[in-house]
C-alpha cells in the first residue's frame, strides 16, 4: 500500500530554487521498505493527479537523481534532488507527486501526495 507524503508549504519549495525531498518508504504493514538494488522514479504531475498525467518533472535512481539512505531501516529513505531549472517555468500552485518502483517490469506506486510549489524568492 503506498504511503501518503505531502510536500507542504512549510517545506519551503519555491519556483526556481534547488530542493531535496526525503521520502520514507514503508511496506503494506508500515515496516521500513528497503530500496537497495531497486529502480525508482519520482514524478511531479499537474494538479489533477490523474494516473495518466504527463510528468512535469521526472527523476530516476538510475540517473543518480534519487539516492537511498537509512531511516528506520536499511535504505528506506529516497532523497530526490530537484534542480532550480526543473521548476523555473512552472507556476506556483498545488501539484501531485508520486514515487514509483520501476524494477523488473513492475510499476508500483510507493508514495504519493500533494506538492505545494511556492512563488520564487526574489
HELIX and SHEET records of a PDB file:
HELIX    1   1 UNK A    9  UNK A   11  5                                   3    
HELIX    2   2 UNK A   84  UNK A   87  1                                   4    
HELIX    3   3 UNK A  103  UNK A  105  5                                   3    
SHEET    1   A 5 UNK A   3  UNK A   4  0                                        
SHEET    2   A 5 UNK A 108  UNK A 117  1                                        
SHEET    3   A 5 UNK A  93  UNK A 101 -1                                        
SHEET    4   A 5 UNK A  40  UNK A  45 -1                                        
SHEET    5   A 5 UNK A  55  UNK A  60 -1                                        
SHEET    1   B 3 UNK A  19  UNK A  24  0                                        
SHEET    2   B 3 UNK A  77  UNK A  82 -1                                        
SHEET    3   B 3 UNK A  66  UNK A  69 -1                                        
END                                                                             
